[in-house]
Amino acid sequence: MTRHFTWSEFDKSVEYIANQCKSLELTGIYGVPRGGLCLAVALSHKLNIKLIEKPLKNSLIVDDV
């Protein structure tokens, strides 16, 4: 059986992850190319934290796996 992840579920997941990360002092958000970029961009906007091109110390690393 195929299960689809809807945009509504994606938005709720972004909200949940953002709430978990609000108290962290992040230097940036890095999205692993392809799968992680959509989520990384959404979190970057939600948390108002810059999207970075490579992982740095205290950065959030995002992937879809």
N, C-alpha and C positions, 0 to 999 in steps of 0.2 A: 504494500500500500504506500502510495506517495503522499508525503506531507509537505505542504507549502508554507513558507514563512511569509506572512503578509506584511505590507508596509505598516499597518497598524501595530502589529507585533514588533516590528523593527523599532518603531518610534517608542513603544513602551520599554523595550530593551535598552535603548539609548538613554532614556530617562532613568531607568534603574541603575545602569552602570555609572552615569553622571553623578547620581546621588551618592554612590559608593565612593566616588573619587573626589568629591567636593572638599574634603578635609586634607587631602594630600597636597604637598607642595611640588607640583610637577613643573619640569623645565620645558616640556613640550609633549606632543603626541605624535608617535611614529606609527604609520600604517604599513604593514607588510604589503608590498605591491600585489595588485590584483584583489585578492579576497579581503584584506584588511582595510583598504583605503576608504571604502564607503562608510564603514563604522568609524574610522579615525576622523574623517571629515565631519561627520555628524557630532561626534564627541567634542571635537575642536570648537565647533560653533556653539554647542550647548554650554561648555565650560569656559569659553572665551580664552582658550589656551592655544598657542600657535601650533600649527602642523609642521613637523620637522622632517628633513630629508634623510636623516640617519639617526639611529638611537643614541641618546646621550644619557649621562648619569641622571637619575630621577625622572626619566621620561616614561610615559605610558606606552607600551608596545602593544599594538592591536592586530589581531589576525582573525580569520573567520573559522579556523579549525577548532 
